[in-house]
Amino acid sequence: MVEKTLARQIKPCDPPRWLEWLFMNFFSEMNTEIARFNMVEQQIRTWQVLDKNVLSLLSQLERQWFVPSAYHGLAYSDTEIPLGHGEHMLPPRVDARLLQDLGLQPHEQVLEIGTGSGYLTALLAQSCAHVTSLECHGELLAQAQKNLQHADIRNVRLLQSQGVPSQLPHASFDAVVLGGSVARVPDELLKLLKPAGRLLAVVGEEPMMQTTLVQRQADGTGHSRVLWDVVTPRLHGFAESAVFQF
């Protein structure tokens, strides 16, 4: 009778809240690691991104830090993610391919047009000496600044600007990359490149756009080479092609 009474009095206790948090945090981090690994192996490698440095950066940078909270579940998915103001994060495979094809060196100065969330900005910054990044929407620029600070990225200068920048000195960048598509590459952008500098942009009209590498020549003109096909959202502030009416 005494044993039965004691048994009724002894109840299993709930685990302490700190232990619940520890388990939840552990499994959350583990799921994130698995998602990032799958992103690299299933999306990025299969898209002809094989550069070891690029793969290493994509494997380490926490992409969810740059994704709006409402879309955290899609942080490592092969899809565009809305940022507001009509802007989107590019799929990870596109960011990776752009980074690979730029072929950045540790001493180089880079201009990015279209900061967005700051994710590509962070990848660029970890591949070169310094990044100047332009974004036309102040709200997105402020959020990108917070995202970059969270990721401890410090070699970046963010500026609010739309379209072709007029405030930057000529021949000051080794590379320029556009974070969205344009109908054509403005000649004014080539003037920002150092001699033999290169510009990478997605050029064209839907449904046919092409990632194009433009190398600045000694006479200031650009030599263009098409690399691969992709469709990305438009960059704001750049001129569209003329529409012919018959």
C-alpha positions as CSV (number, residue, x, y, z in Angstrom):
1,M,0.0,0.0,0.0
2,V,2.9,2.4,0.8
3,E,4.5,1.7,-2.5
4,K,1.3,2.4,-4.4
5,T,0.9,5.7,-2.5
6,L,4.4,6.8,-3.3
7,A,4.0,5.8,-6.9
8,R,0.9,8.0,-7.2
9,Q,2.8,10.9,-5.6
10,I,5.8,10.7,-7.9
11,K,5.0,12.3,-11.3
12,P,7.3,12.6,-14.2
13,C,8.5,16.3,-14.3
14,D,8.7,18.4,-17.5
15,P,12.2,19.0,-18.8
16,P,13.5,22.5,-17.9
17,R,12.9,25.2,-20.4
18,W,16.6,25.7,-21.1
19,L,16.9,22.0,-22.1
20,E,13.9,22.4,-24.5
21,W,15.6,25.5,-26.0
22,L,18.9,23.6,-26.3
23,F,17.3,20.7,-28.2
24,M,15.2,23.0,-30.5
25,N,18.3,25.1,-31.3
26,F,20.4,22.1,-32.0
27,F,17.9,20.6,-34.4
28,S,17.3,23.9,-36.1
29,E,21.0,24.4,-36.7
30,M,21.4,20.9,-37.9
31,N,18.5,21.3,-40.4
32,T,20.1,24.6,-41.6
33,E,23.4,22.8,-42.2
34,I,21.7,20.1,-44.1
35,A,19.8,22.6,-46.2
36,R,22.9,24.5,-47.0
37,F,24.8,21.3,-47.9
38,N,22.0,20.2,-50.2
39,M,21.9,23.7,-51.8
40,V,25.6,23.5,-52.7
41,E,25.5,19.8,-53.9
42,Q,22.2,19.7,-55.7
43,Q,21.7,23.3,-57.0
44,I,25.1,24.9,-57.3
45,R,27.5,22.1,-58.4
46,T,24.9,20.9,-61.0
47,W,24.9,24.4,-62.5
48,Q,28.6,24.2,-63.5
49,V,29.9,26.0,-60.4
50,L,33.0,24.0,-59.5
51,D,35.4,26.7,-58.2
52,K,36.5,25.5,-54.8
53,N,36.6,29.0,-53.3
54,V,33.1,29.8,-54.5
55,L,31.7,26.5,-53.2
56,S,33.4,27.1,-49.8
57,L,31.9,30.6,-49.5
58,L,28.4,29.3,-50.3
59,S,28.9,26.4,-47.8
60,Q,29.7,28.8,-45.0
61,L,27.7,32.0,-45.4
62,E,24.3,31.8,-43.5
63,R,21.9,32.7,-46.3
64,Q,18.9,32.9,-43.9
65,W,20.5,36.0,-42.3
66,F,19.7,37.8,-45.6
67,V,16.2,36.5,-46.2
68,P,13.1,38.3,-44.9
69,S,11.7,36.5,-41.9
70,A,8.5,35.5,-43.7
71,Y,10.6,33.5,-46.2
72,H,13.2,31.9,-43.9
73,G,11.8,28.5,-44.9
74,L,12.9,29.2,-48.5
75,A,16.4,30.5,-47.6
76,Y,18.2,27.6,-49.4
77,S,15.6,26.9,-52.1
78,D,16.1,27.2,-55.8
79,T,13.8,30.2,-56.2
80,E,13.6,34.0,-56.2
81,I,12.6,35.5,-52.9
82,P,10.5,38.7,-52.7
83,L,12.2,41.6,-50.9
84,G,9.6,44.3,-51.4
85,H,9.6,47.3,-53.8
86,G,9.4,44.9,-56.7
87,E,12.8,43.4,-55.9
88,H,13.8,39.8,-55.4
89,M,16.8,37.8,-54.2
90,L,18.2,35.7,-57.0
91,P,18.3,31.9,-56.7
92,P,21.5,30.8,-55.0
93,R,22.8,29.1,-58.2
94,V,22.7,32.4,-60.1
95,D,24.6,34.2,-57.4
96,A,27.1,31.4,-57.3
97,R,27.6,31.5,-61.1
98,L,28.0,35.3,-61.2
99,L,30.6,35.1,-58.5
100,Q,32.5,32.3,-60.3
101,D,32.5,34.1,-63.6
102,L,33.7,37.3,-62.2
103,G,36.9,35.5,-61.1
104,L,37.7,38.1,-58.3
105,Q,41.1,38.5,-56.8
106,P,41.9,39.5,-53.2
107,H,43.3,42.9,-54.2
108,E,40.4,44.0,-56.4
109,Q,37.8,46.8,-56.0
110,V,34.3,45.9,-57.0
111,L,31.1,47.8,-57.8
112,E,27.8,46.1,-57.4
113,I,24.6,47.7,-58.7
114,G,21.5,46.4,-56.9
115,T,22.3,45.5,-53.3
116,G,19.0,43.9,-52.6
117,S,19.3,41.9,-49.4
118,G,23.1,42.1,-49.3
119,Y,23.7,38.3,-49.9
120,L,25.6,38.7,-53.1
121,T,27.3,41.7,-51.6
122,A,28.6,39.5,-48.8
123,L,29.9,36.9,-51.2
124,L,31.7,39.5,-53.3
125,A,33.2,41.2,-50.2
126,Q,34.7,37.8,-49.1
127,S,36.3,37.5,-52.5
128,C,37.9,40.9,-53.0
129,A,39.4,43.9,-51.2
130,H,36.4,46.2,-51.1
131,V,32.8,46.4,-52.5
132,T,30.9,49.6,-53.2
133,S,27.2,48.6,-53.6
134,L,24.3,50.7,-54.8
135,E,20.6,50.3,-54.0
136,C,17.8,52.6,-55.1
137,H,15.4,51.8,-52.2
138,G,16.4,53.3,-48.8
139,E,14.5,50.7,-46.9
140,L,16.2,47.8,-48.6
141,L,19.6,49.5,-48.2
142,A,19.1,49.9,-44.4
143,Q,18.1,46.2,-44.1
144,A,21.1,45.1,-46.2
145,Q,23.3,47.1,-43.8
146,K,21.9,45.2,-40.8
147,N,22.3,41.9,-42.6
148,L,25.9,42.6,-43.5
149,Q,26.7,43.7,-39.9
150,H,25.1,40.5,-38.6
151,A,27.4,38.5,-41.0
152,D,30.4,40.6,-39.8
153,I,31.1,41.9,-43.3
154,R,33.0,45.2,-43.0
155,N,34.7,45.9,-46.3
156,V,31.6,47.2,-48.0
157,R,30.3,50.8,-48.6
158,L,26.5,51.1,-49.3
159,L,25.1,54.0,-51.2
160,Q,21.6,54.9,-52.3
161,S,21.6,55.4,-56.1
162,Q,19.3,54.5,-59.0
163,G,20.4,53.6,-62.5
164,V,23.9,54.6,-63.8
165,P,25.8,56.2,-60.9
166,S,27.1,59.7,-61.6
167,Q,28.9,60.3,-58.3
168,L,31.6,57.7,-58.7
169,P,35.0,58.5,-60.3
170,H,35.9,56.9,-63.6
171,A,38.4,54.0,-63.9
172,S,38.0,53.1,-60.2
173,F,36.8,49.5,-60.3
174,D,38.4,46.2,-61.4
175,A,34.9,44.7,-61.8
176,V,31.3,45.7,-62.0
177,V,28.4,43.3,-61.4
178,L,24.7,44.0,-61.9
179,G,22.3,42.3,-59.5
180,G,19.5,42.2,-62.0
181,S,18.9,42.4,-65.8
182,V,19.1,45.3,-68.1
183,A,18.0,45.8,-71.7
184,R,21.5,46.8,-72.7
185,V,24.8,47.8,-70.9
186,P,25.1,51.6,-70.7
187,D,28.4,52.9,-72.1
188,E,28.7,55.0,-68.9
189,L,29.3,51.9,-66.8
190,L,32.3,50.9,-68.8
191,K,33.9,54.3,-67.9
192,L,33.9,53.2,-64.3
193,L,36.2,50.2,-65.1
194,K,39.9,50.3,-64.8
195,P,41.8,49.3,-68.0
196,A,41.1,45.6,-68.7
197,G,38.4,45.7,-66.1
198,R,35.3,43.6,-66.6
199,L,31.5,44.0,-66.2
200,L,29.1,41.1,-65.7
201,A,25.4,41.6,-66.4
202,V,22.3,39.8,-67.5
203,V,21.2,41.5,-70.7
204,G,18.1,41.2,-72.9
205,E,14.4,40.9,-72.9
206,E,12.1,38.1,-71.6
207,P,12.0,35.2,-72.5
208,M,15.6,35.4,-73.8
209,M,18.3,37.0,-71.5
210,Q,22.0,36.2,-71.5
211,T,24.7,36.7,-68.9
212,T,27.3,38.8,-70.7
213,L,30.9,39.5,-69.7
214,V,32.2,42.9,-71.0
215,Q,35.9,43.5,-71.0
216,R,37.1,47.1,-71.2
217,Q,39.6,47.6,-74.0
218,A,42.5,50.1,-74.1
219,D,40.5,52.5,-76.2
220,G,37.7,52.5,-73.7
221,T,35.3,50.4,-75.7
222,G,34.0,47.0,-74.5
223,H,34.4,43.5,-75.9
224,S,31.4,41.4,-75.0
225,R,31.2,37.6,-74.6
226,V,27.9,35.7,-73.9
227,L,28.4,33.1,-71.1
228,W,25.0,31.5,-70.3
229,D,21.2,32.0,-70.5
230,V,19.1,33.1,-67.5
231,V,16.1,35.3,-66.8
232,T,16.3,37.6,-63.8
233,P,14.2,40.6,-62.6
234,R,14.9,44.0,-64.0
235,L,17.2,46.5,-62.3
236,H,15.3,49.7,-61.6
237,G,16.5,52.9,-63.2
238,F,17.9,51.6,-66.4
239,A,16.5,52.4,-69.9
240,E,14.4,49.9,-71.7
241,S,14.7,49.0,-75.4
242,A,12.6,51.1,-77.7
243,V,9.3,49.5,-78.7
244,F,8.7,49.6,-82.4
245,Q,5.2,50.1,-83.6
246,F,4.1,49.2,-87.2
